[in-house]
Each structure stands twice: as C-alpha cells, then as structure tokens.
Amino acid sequence: MKKVTLQTIADKFGISKVAVHKALTGKKGVSDKLRKEIVAYADSVHYKLKSAKVDVDNKRFIFFVNQDFFLTPSEQFYSTIFYFLSAECNRIGSTLQVAFLHQSNAIQTIQQATASFKPDGLFFVGQLDSDAMRHIRTLDVPTVFIDYHVPKGGVSSVYINHYDAGYRLTSYLIESGHEDIGFIGNTGSTSAIMDRYFGYRKALLQAGLAFRENRHLNSNVEQDNPNLTFQRENLPSAYVCHCDAAAQWLYAWLSSNGMRIPQDVSIVSFDDTMLCDSLLPRLTSLGPNKERFAKLAFHQMLELLRNPDNTSQTRLEPSLSTRESVLLLL
C-alpha cells in the first residue's frame, strides 16, 4: 500500500495540507463536520502526524514582490533579502520561487502562482493594496509579510518602523549642523515613504527648524526622472532620500549641474544596500541587516508550518551606516 502522507489526505478531501493539519491538531479554520471526517479517515489508514522537525523539510515557497523593486539594478533591498531567504530554504532542502506582482493584476497573479506551484508557504514583500490583502487572508496557506506592518494583525510579519527611521536619519543631519534639509520621495506611493516623510517633519519640528514646502520633492525620482530646474543657491544644504536608488539619481543630477557632494549638498538615504559603497563619495544610509531580516521571516514561516495559529509580528531595528556623503558643519 502506498504510504499515506498529509498531502494524500489533503488530495482526498480536496483541501490544503494546512487545513488537514488544523483538523488533526484541533485548530480553528475547519468545520466540525469536516474535522471529524478527516480524523476518522486518518485513523482508518493509521496516519500519524510527523514531528515538527521533519514536517518543515522539503517545502515549496513563493516570494511575491513588485517587479520594479526587484529587477531594477539599483533596487538591491528586496533582491538581497531574497538571496538570504533562498539560502535558508536551501538549508532544509526547500525551494523558493519568485513571482512578480503588479497592482493591476495582483490577485490574478497570486491565484495563478499558487495554483501552478502549489506552495507550502507564501512570502509577500512590501505593501499591498486592500483588495489583495483581503484575498490573501482567505488563502489557507502559511503567509509571512516582509517589510510591511499589517495593522489589523492576525498574520506574521517582519518590519521596521519607518516613521522612526525618518526621524533618526533627519536628526543625524541636524546633529551634523544642517538646518535647511529637503526630502525626496512620493508620499502617496507607499506608507513606508509617507512614514519616513513624517518622521523627517517631526525631527525638524523638535529641532525648531522651519519646514518649507518647496523643500519636499514629492517624487520617486529614480522612477519618474523629473526635469529639475533648481539653481545651486536655491537648494537646501542636505537631502533625505527615500531610498538608495533615489540618492543615486540625485548624485547624477547634482554632478551634471556642476555641484559636489557633500561640499554643496549632503545626502542621506534609506535601505543601506550595497549601492552605498559603489557611489563616490560613499553614501550614508539607514537600513536593517538583510540577512537578519531573511532569517526572522524564515523562522516565522517555520513556526507557522508547525502551528498555523502561531502568528507573530517582529520589528527589526535598522542601523545607521555613516560614510562620506554628509558635510559636518559644526
């Protein structure tokens, strides 16, 4: 007789392995009628749940990410997390498949990818719209969110406090003697950029520095490539950029207009990717440890595989890497 597995039972009842696990362990999410039928069948074929250690080996995972944040050469934040997460999966003989999302067809992409790949777990990276979030909550598959804090809870996520990050990075410039500080980033594109922006505003307010509306370039310049007409005398002494790729764009624009970094304009940014060390001068940036980010997300996934109800939200503190892109004015 062919060996009976969790998948065997799932196939018999036309449900997921997670649903079978919930039924056999008395967890919520399965009707009483179906639970009894599953338990009775498992007993009839002498099926016993494997130990947690064995149960988390040889799994299939999908890493859902916006392609603009993964395929662009200068966007190294999520691709680096994927690299470390893939290494964690390989360590237990599991596979990690990338699936690219776009806001216009996110739900369709999720449905197609899960139907064809039949994953044991899902990783969603970055912010998703409300329709996609509602759909994800209906999926009967362990799910971990990376770099996105889910306000309603009830799910697992690893995230950073972007508001605090914006405050800390702006405070560093203020402590370096800068009083005229601009911000680059489209606050309407993601909640992360908006939170960073308001953290920037808080730092200015607490330091008694005036905010000037024309100091906010409300654009993701690395994507929009705006045609700026600022003159040297009209620029702030420093800019906070919403990500390293935006800072790279600003480096190029300043250089093409005869301005030097940091002598004419100081620059800081978020994410602290490998791009920072490739720029001249090297870029000061604030960001989390990407390997730590991946390990925490993977640990959460393993906990969900062992117990689907064991959700958790972990906040990771980013660190500031000071380099040569800020002029000390004190």
N, C-alpha and C positions, 0 to 999 in steps of 0.2 A: 504494500500500500504506500502511495506517495506521502511523503512527510507533510504534515499539516502545519502551516505557518499562520501568522497573523494576517498575511495577505490572502491566504486561502479562505479564511473566514470572511474577510472583507469582500472578496470576489463573490462568495456565495450569497451574501446579503446585499450586494451592490452598494456598499458604503466604503468609507475610507478606513485605513488601519487605525487612525486616531479615534474614530468612532467605536471601533471594536475594542480598543484599549480602554476607552471610557466605560464601555459596557462591562468589561471584565473586571475593572477596578472600582466599580460603583460610583464613578464620577458623573457629574451633570452633563447634559448635552445629548442624551439618548433617552427616548421614551421608555417607560417601564415595560411595555409590551415587547419592544424590540430587544431590550436588555435581557429579558427572560429567554427569548428565543436564541439569542447569541450564547448566553451562558449554557443553556441546555445543549446546544449543538457542540460547543467546546467540550463539555463533559462527555458527550457521546463519542467524540473522536479522541478523547484523552489528551486534549491540548492543555499545556501549561505555559503561562507567561514566562518568557525568558527573563534572566536577570537584567537589571538596568544597564550594566556594562556591555553586555552582548547586544542589547536592544538598540544601542546608539551607534553601532558599527555599520559600515557599508550602506550609507544613506545617500539620497539624491536631493540636492538643494538647488533652489533658483535664487539668483541675485538680481532683483529688479532695480533698474536705475535709469534715469533720464539720459539718453544718449549724448546730449550736449555736455553733460557733466562727466563723461567717461571717455569719449572718443577724441575730444579736442586735445591736442598735445600739451597745451598749457594747463589743462584741468587735471591735476595729479592727486587730488584729495581722495576721491572715491576709488580711483583705479588702484591707489596704494593700499587702501583698506581691503579691496577685493583680493589683491595679491596675498596679503597676510591671512585673510579669511580662507582663501583657497588652500593655503598651506596647512591650516588647521584641519580642513576637511580631508586633505590627502593623508594626514597623520593617522586617521582612523579608517582609511580606505574608502572615503566618501568622495562624491563629485559635486562640484559647484558650477552651475550653468548660468551664464549671463543672459538676461532678457531685457531689451531696451523699451522703455516706456515713453509715450508722448501723451500729453494731456488730452488730446483729441480722441485717442483710442485706447486709453489705459485699461479700461475694463475688458475690452475685447482682447487685448494683448495678454492680460492675466489669465483669461479663460482659455485662450489657445495654448499658452505655455504650460499651464497646469494640466490640461487635458492630454497633451502630447508627451510631456516629460514625466508625468505622474510623480511629483516630488514628495519627499517626506517632510520637507520644511521649506519655508519661504523667508527671504530677507528682502525688505523694502528699504531703499536708500533715499534719504531726503524727503521733502514734503510732497504730499499727495492731495488732490482735491477731495472735497467732501463726498462726492459720488463714489470715487474709488475707495475711500476709506469705508464707506458703508458696505460696499461689495466685499472688501477684504474681511470684514467682520463676520460675513456669512460663510466664509470658507472654513472647512473642517480640517485645516492643516496648521501645524505649529508655525507661528509667524513672529519674527523679530524685526523691529524697526531700527534702522541705523541713522543717526544724526537727525532724528525727529522726535520731539516730545509729544506724545499723544495725550492731549488734555483730559479726555474722559477716562483714561486708564483702562484697566482690564486687559492690557496687552503688554508684551515685553518690548523694551526699547533701551538703547544706549544713546545718550545725547549729551550735548554741552549747553551751558547757559549762555546763549548768545548775547543777551542783554548785559550780563556781567562782563562778557568778553569785550563788547564795545566800550564799556566804561573803563576797563583796565587798560586797553590799548590807547584810548584818548588820554587817560591820566598819565600814561608814560610820556606822551608828548608834552603835556603840561609840566610835568616834573623836569623835563629837559629844557624848559624855558619858553616853549611855544605858546602863544596866546591867540594867534589867528590861524585856526585849524579848520580845514574843509573835510567833507565826507563824500565819497564816491560810491554809489550803489542805488539801485532801483528798489525803493522800499515796498513797492507794490508787487514785486515778483515773488518773494518768499517771506515767510515770517521770520526766518533767520536774519535776513538783511534788515528787516524792519526793527527787530530786537537790537541788533548791533547799532543801528542808527539812533535809537532812543537811549541806548547806553552811552553813546557819544554825546548826545544832548545833555544827559544827566551830569557827565563829567564836566562839561562846560559850565553848566548852571552852578554846580557845587564849588567850582573854582572862581565864580564871579565873572566869568568871561561871557561876552555878548555873543549870541548866535545870530549870524547873518544868513538870510535865506539864500543869497547868491553863492554862499559857500557850500551848498549842497548840490552836487551834480547828480540828479536823480536818474542815473543811467547805469546799466551794466555795460560799461564801455568796451569790455573785451568781446562783447557780442554785438553791441549797437554801432561801435566805431563812429562816434559822433564827430562832427566837424566843428571843433572848438575854435574860438576866436579870442581867447584870453590873451592879454598882454602881460609881460613879466611883472609890471608894477601892480597889476590887479589880482595877482594870485596870492593865496594865503602862504604862510611860511611852511605849512605842513598839511599833508592829506592823510586821512584814514581811508583806505580802500577796502571794499567789501570782501575781496579775495586776492590771492596772489596773482591770478591771471589779469585782474583789473590793474594791479600795480605794475605788472609787466607792460601793459598797454600805456600806462601813464609814463613810465620810463621812456618808452619810444617817442611819445608825443613831446615830452619836455626836451629830449635830446634833439629832435628835429626842429625845435623852435629855439635852439641855442641856449637852453637852460641846463644847469648842472644839478646833480643830486649828490649830496644833500646841501651844497652851498647855497643854491637858490630855493629849492623846495625839498623838504624832508618827506619821506614816505614810510608808512607802516601799513600792514595788511593782516588779513586773517588766513588761517589754514596751515601755515608753516610747512609747505610742501618742499620737495627737492628743488623746485624752481627758484627758491630764495637764494640758494648758493650759486646758481648759474648766472644771476644778474650782477652787474657791476655798477655801483657798489652793491654788495650783498644786502639783501632785503630783510629788515626787521619784521617779524611776523609772529602772531599768536595762534597756537593751534594745539590740538591734542596729539598724543602719541598714537600713531596709526596702528601699530602692532597691538598696543593695548586695547584700542577701540575694537579691533577684529576679534581678539581673544575674549573680551567681555561679551560681544554679540554671540560668539560661538558657544560660550558657556551657557548663556541664556537659552540657546536653541537646545542644547543637550538636556537642560533641566526640563524644557517643555516636552521633549521626547520621552523622558522618564515619567513626567506627570504633566499632562496638558493644562492642568489648572494652576500650575506653579509659575504664574507670570510675575515679572518684576521690571522695574524701571531704574536704570543706573545712570547717574550723572557723572560724566568724566570731566575733570578739571583740566583745561588747556594750560600750557606753559608759554611764556614769552621768550622768544629767542632773539636777543639783541644782536644786530650786526652793524653795518656801516651806513645805513640809509637815513639816519637821523643826525642832524647837526645839533650839538649841545650849545645852547645859548646862554646858559647860566655862568 
